[in-house]
């Protein structure tokens, strides 16, 4: 069996790679350009680690037993969980117990871009996995790798992700919301200079300092073949291997040019992914404030559309009545300075006014003036130091 190299791109760099022989996982990792990797990889197989921020890991339940039916049903089950149309994604999955399914989703555009330099250099990849699944994991303990400004989390056996370290609290909060059950967190730092935020919880933490590839090597051998991203249209045929030496120089030049051009795009992408994570948290908070009756949030956009559709259905029969009641009560309020409007609510065709009057007489006068045009019912009236607080319900006659 050919020696296997574990390969990843250097943190924040698209033209610098790191690799480590899994036959000697305790050795010092090597680093260099694509051309240097091509020289070191002769006669060896490659296992590529794709940046965690580029691959979405999901855990869903799908009660389908037949593999062919599962392949057809999965896109529909994931439709509301993906940022783009499901047709834009390459999907791999692993069946678990009790109809549970572990899914890895990456856009075709992203995966093609990351595989292109290897194909152009004549390097045949045996497998590709998201970095987060290569962090060590055991039940009850999650693993976090902090490397410069990037943070990678493995929160469960087949769940995890990556963001800018600035948004690490949001990543941990999201992992908890998705059902991560780790009680302790192993933190791996690429160097002693890497510091944690002052407000980062220090209970239940185990901190280790080593090269990232050393952490990943132990888990790489345990990766399930079902979650290999190089499946389907991306499966590498062994017959493609062997002729790369003819065009290696041209491939090296092309890959270097591509790396320089794509670095800026990747850097922007990483920033946008981090901002997207923070924005997602804010969006969910706003959704909860706007629609407090919705207790379970699965897809903010779809659920917001549903709530708005229900509001539009009420608009046809409630809108005109609401405006007439507001107009008529406003005319009386304008001419009654001793009565002040604190708030109002429109419910089931009735306008509820929460008022503060100087005394009960002013409130009664206001009621009588309103009754000339609408139906008025005093729901409550309480005297206090500041006057009389009352709640009135008015309806059209």
C-alpha positions as CSV (number, residue, x, y, z in Angstrom):
1,X,0.0,0.0,0.0
2,X,1.3,3.4,-1.0
3,X,2.4,5.8,1.7
4,X,-0.3,8.4,2.4
5,X,0.3,12.1,2.9
6,X,-2.1,14.3,4.8
7,X,-2.2,17.7,3.0
8,X,-3.8,21.0,3.8
9,X,-3.4,24.6,2.8
10,X,-1.5,26.9,5.2
11,X,-3.7,29.1,7.3
12,X,-4.9,32.1,5.3
13,X,-2.8,31.2,2.3
14,X,-3.8,29.6,-1.1
15,X,-0.2,29.2,-2.4
16,X,1.4,27.5,0.6
17,X,0.7,23.9,1.5
18,X,1.6,21.7,4.5
19,X,1.8,17.9,4.5
20,X,2.6,15.1,6.8
21,X,3.2,11.4,6.3
22,X,0.6,9.3,8.1
23,X,3.3,6.5,8.3
24,X,5.3,8.9,10.5
25,X,2.6,11.0,12.3
26,X,5.1,12.3,14.9
27,X,7.5,13.6,12.4
28,X,7.9,17.3,11.5
29,X,5.3,18.4,8.9
30,X,6.8,19.7,5.6
31,X,5.6,22.8,3.8
32,X,6.1,24.4,0.4
33,X,4.5,25.2,-2.9
34,X,2.4,22.9,-5.1
35,X,5.5,22.1,-7.1
36,X,7.4,21.0,-4.0
37,X,4.5,18.9,-3.0
38,X,4.4,17.3,-6.4
39,X,8.1,16.3,-5.9
40,X,7.5,14.9,-2.4
41,X,4.3,13.1,-3.4
42,X,5.8,10.8,-6.1
43,X,4.7,7.2,-5.4
44,X,2.4,8.4,-2.5
45,X,-1.3,8.9,-2.2
46,X,-2.8,12.2,-1.0
47,X,-5.6,12.9,1.5
48,X,-6.7,16.6,1.2
49,X,-8.2,18.6,4.0
50,X,-10.7,21.2,2.8
51,X,-11.0,24.4,4.9
52,X,-13.8,23.8,7.5
53,X,-15.5,27.1,6.6
54,X,-16.2,25.9,3.0
55,X,-18.1,22.7,4.0
56,X,-21.4,22.6,5.7
57,X,-21.9,19.7,8.1
58,X,-25.4,18.7,9.0
59,X,-27.2,16.1,11.1
60,X,-30.7,15.3,9.9
61,X,-33.3,12.6,10.3
62,X,-34.7,10.9,7.1
63,X,-36.8,7.8,7.3
64,X,-35.7,6.3,4.0
65,X,-34.0,2.9,4.0
66,X,-33.3,2.3,0.3
67,X,-30.1,3.9,-1.0
68,X,-31.7,4.9,-4.3
69,X,-34.7,6.5,-2.6
70,X,-32.4,8.2,-0.1
71,X,-30.4,9.8,-2.9
72,X,-33.6,11.3,-4.4
73,X,-35.1,12.4,-1.1
74,X,-32.0,14.0,0.4
75,X,-32.0,17.2,-1.7
76,X,-35.6,18.0,-0.7
77,X,-34.8,17.4,3.0
78,X,-31.9,19.9,2.7
79,X,-33.5,22.5,0.6
80,X,-34.4,24.8,3.4
81,X,-31.1,24.4,5.2
82,X,-28.8,25.6,2.4
83,X,-27.9,29.1,1.4
84,X,-28.2,28.4,-2.3
85,X,-30.2,26.2,-4.6
86,X,-29.6,22.5,-3.7
87,X,-28.5,21.8,-7.3
88,X,-25.4,24.0,-6.7
89,X,-24.2,21.6,-4.0
90,X,-22.2,18.4,-4.0
91,X,-23.6,16.1,-1.2
92,X,-22.1,13.1,0.6
93,X,-23.8,11.4,3.5
94,X,-23.3,8.7,6.1
95,X,-26.3,6.6,7.4
96,X,-26.4,6.3,11.2
97,X,-28.8,4.6,13.7
98,X,-32.5,5.5,14.0
99,X,-32.8,7.2,10.6
100,X,-30.1,9.7,11.4
101,X,-28.0,11.0,8.6
102,X,-24.6,12.8,8.7
103,X,-24.3,15.1,5.6
104,X,-21.5,17.2,4.2
105,X,-22.4,19.8,1.6
106,X,-20.1,21.9,-0.5
107,X,-20.8,24.0,-3.6
108,X,-19.6,22.6,-6.9
109,X,-17.9,25.9,-7.6
110,X,-15.9,25.8,-4.3
111,X,-14.9,22.1,-4.6
112,X,-13.9,22.5,-8.2
113,X,-11.7,25.5,-7.4
114,X,-9.9,23.7,-4.6
115,X,-9.3,20.6,-6.6
116,X,-8.1,22.4,-9.8
117,X,-4.5,23.1,-8.6
118,X,-4.0,19.4,-7.8
119,X,-5.4,18.3,-11.1
120,X,-3.3,20.8,-13.0
121,X,-0.2,19.6,-11.1
122,X,-0.9,16.0,-12.0
123,X,-1.6,15.1,-8.4
124,X,-4.3,12.5,-7.9
125,X,-6.1,12.8,-4.6
126,X,-7.3,9.6,-3.0
127,X,-9.8,11.5,-0.7
128,X,-10.8,14.9,0.5
129,X,-12.5,15.7,3.9
130,X,-13.4,18.9,5.8
131,X,-10.7,19.9,8.3
132,X,-13.2,19.9,11.2
133,X,-13.7,16.1,10.9
134,X,-10.0,15.6,11.2
135,X,-9.8,17.1,14.7
136,X,-9.7,14.5,17.5
137,X,-13.1,13.8,19.1
138,X,-14.5,11.5,21.7
139,X,-18.1,11.5,23.2
140,X,-18.5,14.3,25.7
141,X,-15.5,16.3,24.5
142,X,-15.4,18.7,21.6
143,X,-12.1,19.9,20.0
144,X,-11.3,23.5,18.9
145,X,-8.2,24.4,16.8
146,X,-7.1,28.1,16.9
147,X,-4.6,29.0,14.3
148,X,-3.9,32.6,13.8
149,X,-7.2,34.4,13.1
150,X,-9.0,31.2,12.2
151,X,-10.9,28.8,14.5
152,X,-12.0,25.3,13.6
153,X,-14.5,23.3,15.8
154,X,-15.5,19.7,15.9
155,X,-18.5,19.7,18.1
156,X,-19.8,16.1,17.5
157,X,-18.8,12.9,15.7
158,X,-19.8,14.4,12.3
159,X,-20.5,18.1,13.1
160,X,-18.3,21.1,13.2
161,X,-17.3,24.2,11.2
162,X,-14.9,27.1,10.9
163,X,-15.0,30.9,11.3
164,X,-12.8,33.8,12.0
165,X,-11.6,33.5,15.6
166,X,-13.3,36.9,16.4
167,X,-16.7,35.1,15.9
168,X,-15.8,32.0,18.0
169,X,-18.5,32.7,20.7
170,X,-21.1,32.7,18.0
171,X,-19.8,29.4,16.6
172,X,-19.9,27.7,20.0
173,X,-23.4,29.1,20.6
174,X,-24.6,27.7,17.2
175,X,-23.0,24.3,18.0
176,X,-24.9,24.2,21.3
177,X,-28.2,25.2,19.5
178,X,-27.7,22.4,17.0
179,X,-27.5,19.8,19.8
180,X,-23.7,19.5,20.5
181,X,-23.4,17.7,23.8
182,X,-19.8,18.0,24.7
183,X,-19.1,18.7,28.4
184,X,-15.4,19.5,28.0
185,X,-13.6,21.3,25.2
186,X,-10.0,20.5,24.1
187,X,-8.4,23.6,22.7
188,X,-5.5,23.1,20.3
189,X,-3.3,26.1,19.6
190,X,-0.8,26.3,16.8
191,X,1.7,28.3,19.0
192,X,2.1,29.5,22.6
193,X,1.6,33.0,21.4
194,X,-2.0,32.3,20.4
195,X,-4.2,33.8,23.2
196,X,-7.8,33.2,24.1
197,X,-10.3,36.0,24.6
198,X,-10.4,37.3,28.2
199,X,-14.1,36.4,28.5
200,X,-13.6,32.8,27.2
201,X,-14.8,30.3,29.7
202,X,-11.9,28.4,31.4
203,X,-13.8,25.6,33.0
204,X,-13.8,22.1,31.4
205,X,-10.9,23.1,29.0
206,X,-7.8,21.1,28.1
207,X,-5.2,23.1,26.2
208,X,-2.6,21.6,24.0
209,X,0.0,23.3,21.8
210,X,1.4,21.5,18.7
211,X,1.4,21.6,14.9
212,X,-2.2,21.4,13.5
213,X,-1.3,18.4,11.3
214,X,-0.2,16.5,14.4
215,X,-3.7,16.9,15.9
216,X,-5.3,15.9,12.6
217,X,-3.2,12.8,11.8
218,X,-4.7,10.6,14.6
219,X,-8.3,11.3,13.4
220,X,-7.5,11.0,9.6
221,X,-7.2,7.3,9.7
222,X,-10.7,7.0,11.2
223,X,-12.6,9.0,8.6
224,X,-15.5,7.2,7.1
225,X,-15.3,6.5,3.4
226,X,-18.9,7.7,3.0
227,X,-18.0,11.3,3.8
228,X,-15.2,11.4,1.3
229,X,-15.9,14.5,-0.9
230,X,-14.3,12.8,-3.9
231,X,-17.4,10.8,-4.8
232,X,-19.8,10.8,-7.7
233,X,-18.6,13.2,-10.4
234,X,-15.4,13.9,-8.4
235,X,-14.2,10.3,-8.1
236,X,-10.6,10.0,-9.2
237,X,-9.9,7.2,-11.6
238,X,-6.6,5.4,-11.2
239,X,-6.2,5.4,-14.9
240,X,-5.8,9.2,-14.7
241,X,-2.5,8.7,-12.8
242,X,0.8,8.3,-14.5
243,X,1.1,10.9,-17.3
244,X,1.4,14.0,-15.2
245,X,5.2,14.2,-15.6
246,X,4.8,15.4,-19.2
247,X,2.9,18.6,-18.4
248,X,4.1,19.2,-14.8
249,X,6.1,22.5,-15.6
250,X,3.2,24.1,-17.3
251,X,0.9,22.9,-14.5
252,X,3.2,24.5,-11.9
253,X,3.1,27.8,-13.7
254,X,-0.6,27.7,-14.1
255,X,-1.2,26.7,-10.5
256,X,1.0,29.5,-9.2
257,X,-0.9,32.0,-11.3
258,X,-4.2,30.6,-10.0
259,X,-3.0,30.7,-6.4
260,X,-2.0,34.3,-6.6
261,X,-5.3,35.2,-8.2
262,X,-7.4,33.2,-5.9
263,X,-5.7,34.2,-2.6
264,X,-7.5,37.6,-2.5
265,X,-10.8,35.8,-3.3
266,X,-10.3,33.3,-0.6
267,X,-9.3,35.9,2.0
268,X,-12.5,37.8,1.2
269,X,-14.5,34.6,1.3
270,X,-13.2,33.8,4.8
271,X,-14.1,37.3,6.0
272,X,-17.6,37.0,4.5
273,X,-18.2,33.6,6.1
274,X,-17.3,35.0,9.5
275,X,-19.6,38.0,9.0
276,X,-22.3,35.7,7.7
277,X,-22.1,33.7,10.9
278,X,-22.5,36.8,13.1
279,X,-25.3,38.1,10.8
280,X,-27.1,34.8,11.1
281,X,-27.2,35.2,14.9
282,X,-28.5,38.7,14.7
283,X,-31.1,37.7,12.2
284,X,-32.4,35.0,14.5
285,X,-32.6,37.4,17.4
286,X,-34.6,39.9,15.3
287,X,-36.9,37.1,14.1
288,X,-37.6,36.1,17.7
289,X,-38.4,39.7,18.6
290,X,-40.7,40.1,15.6
291,X,-42.5,36.8,15.8
292,X,-42.2,35.7,19.5
293,X,-44.9,33.0,19.0
294,X,-42.6,31.0,16.8
295,X,-40.6,28.8,19.2
296,X,-38.5,26.7,16.8
297,X,-36.4,28.3,14.1
298,X,-35.3,26.0,11.3
299,X,-35.1,28.4,8.3
300,X,-35.4,32.1,9.1
301,X,-36.2,33.1,5.5
302,X,-38.9,30.5,4.9
303,X,-40.5,31.0,8.3
304,X,-40.5,34.8,7.9
305,X,-42.2,34.4,4.5
306,X,-44.9,32.3,6.1
307,X,-45.5,34.8,8.9
308,X,-45.7,37.7,6.4
309,X,-48.1,35.7,4.2
310,X,-50.4,35.3,7.1
311,X,-50.2,39.0,7.8
312,X,-51.1,39.8,4.2
313,X,-54.2,37.6,4.4
314,X,-55.4,39.8,7.2
315,X,-54.6,43.0,5.4
316,X,-57.5,43.0,3.0
317,X,-60.2,42.9,5.7
318,X,-58.4,44.7,8.5
319,X,-56.4,47.5,6.9
320,X,-59.3,49.9,6.0
321,X,-61.1,49.4,9.4
322,X,-57.8,50.0,11.2
323,X,-57.2,53.3,9.4
324,X,-60.7,54.5,10.0
325,X,-60.5,53.8,13.7
326,X,-57.1,55.5,14.0
327,X,-58.4,58.5,12.1
328,X,-61.5,59.0,14.2
329,X,-59.8,58.5,17.5
330,X,-57.1,60.8,16.5
331,X,-59.5,63.6,15.8
332,X,-60.9,63.4,19.3
333,X,-57.5,63.1,20.9
334,X,-56.3,66.2,19.1
335,X,-59.2,68.2,20.7
336,X,-58.8,66.6,24.2
337,X,-55.3,67.7,25.5
338,X,-56.1,66.3,29.0
339,X,-56.1,62.7,27.6
340,X,-52.8,61.2,26.4
341,X,-52.3,58.1,24.2
342,X,-49.6,55.8,25.6
343,X,-50.0,52.9,23.2
344,X,-52.5,51.1,21.0
345,X,-53.1,47.7,19.5
346,X,-55.3,46.4,16.7
347,X,-56.8,43.0,17.3
348,X,-59.7,41.1,15.7
349,X,-61.2,44.2,14.2
350,X,-61.0,46.3,17.4
351,X,-58.6,49.1,18.3
352,X,-57.4,49.0,21.9
353,X,-56.2,52.4,23.2
354,X,-54.1,52.6,26.4
355,X,-54.8,56.2,27.7
356,X,-53.7,58.4,30.6
357,X,-56.2,61.1,31.6
358,X,-55.9,63.9,34.2
359,X,-59.1,62.7,35.9
360,X,-62.1,60.4,35.4
361,X,-64.2,63.3,34.1
362,X,-61.8,64.0,31.2
363,X,-61.9,60.3,30.4
364,X,-65.7,60.2,30.4
365,X,-65.8,63.3,28.1
366,X,-63.4,61.6,25.7
367,X,-65.5,58.5,25.6
368,X,-68.7,60.4,24.9
369,X,-67.1,62.3,22.0
370,X,-65.9,59.1,20.5
371,X,-69.3,57.4,20.8
372,X,-70.7,59.8,18.3
373,X,-68.8,57.9,15.5
374,X,-67.7,54.5,16.9
375,X,-68.6,51.9,19.5
376,X,-66.6,52.5,22.7
377,X,-66.1,50.1,25.7
378,X,-64.0,50.8,28.7
379,X,-62.1,47.6,29.5
380,X,-60.2,49.0,32.6
381,X,-59.6,52.2,34.5
382,X,-57.2,52.7,37.4
383,X,-56.5,55.9,39.3
384,X,-53.0,56.7,40.3
385,X,-50.7,59.5,41.3
386,X,-50.3,60.6,37.7
387,X,-54.0,60.5,36.8
388,X,-56.3,57.8,35.5
389,X,-54.9,55.0,33.3
390,X,-57.5,53.3,31.2
391,X,-57.8,50.9,28.3
392,X,-60.6,51.4,25.8
393,X,-61.7,49.2,22.9
394,X,-63.3,50.9,20.0
395,X,-65.0,49.3,17.0
396,X,-66.9,50.5,14.0
397,X,-70.6,50.8,14.3
